Amino acid sequence: MTIEEISVLSAAIAVSFGALGPGLGEGRAVAAALDAIARQPESAGTISRTLFVGLAMIETMAIYCLVVALLVLFANPFVK
Amino acid sequence: MKSPLIVEPMFHIGPVPVTQPVVATWVIMAVMVLGALLLKRHLKQRPGKVQVVAELVTGALDDQIRDVVQSDPAPYRVLIGTIFLFVLIANWSGALPGVEPPTAHLETDAALALMVFVATLYHGVRSNGFIGYLKTFAQPTWVMIPLNLVEQITRTFSLIIRLFGNVMSGVFVIGIMLSLAGLLVPIPLMALDLLTGAVQAYIFAILGCVFIGAAVSEGREAGSPERSAP
């Protein structure tokens, strides 16, 4: 395998595993937030604001993987 | 496929290359400044429709900032509000044909996050004094000093990467969909992109607000036990 083929493969692996963890985490976070809103509808505003900030934090992990994949594809230091 | 990390210059002014994000940023800045001036000129005691909307936006911003900072929002309103509106307009400018959002390039996001970083330092020093702000880095114990220093850098960096990654991935996905199926298929993705853009603008502003609020309130908490101690 040449270095380009390995790069493409590793970019796909990085994005796929990087999407897995945040996906599970975001699912749990949303489920917990829905549960909390169902119990206390009056505090829905606070909960959803915290939820959005938290989701963005979790999503950052997936975005990091995406950026690493893009670096591997477009700015690979080992490809001449 | 074009790399999203490299920007080609559009034209040159003398020896300075000017790229598309720079032009888009300046146009957005001009629109915001002109809009603000027009709005300011027509301020009335009995507000018209436009003024009501503007007051609504300002009031909502104030409420959010007050919730996060737990104090008067006046010192932070200008910075946080401008950052929010700029990022929002920049993210949504991708919906115009031929315009790529300037936030889809690393440099714009880096400049915005750097402004938040400097504002954090400024407000921390302003409300706690220089020595008082330095003391907050040793907040629970002095062991935390390296971690707190690293945190300052990494959270600014993650602020950059978060906005860049989200907006750029939206542009990228729409580009890929366009090359696969041109007509009407990318529209749901563009709608999703508008939602992501709004959420990311909100997140960027709120996180900047959280950082500034932490810099201000940490000193307050660190200062109070020392003052009460004999």
Interface residues (C-beta under 8 A of the other chain):
Chain A: T46 R49 F52 V53 A56 E59 T60 I63 Y64 L66 V67 L70 L71 F74 A75
Chain B: S3 P4 L5 I6 Q64 D67 S158 I161 R162 F164 G165 N166 S169 V199 Q200 Y202 I203 I206 L207 V210
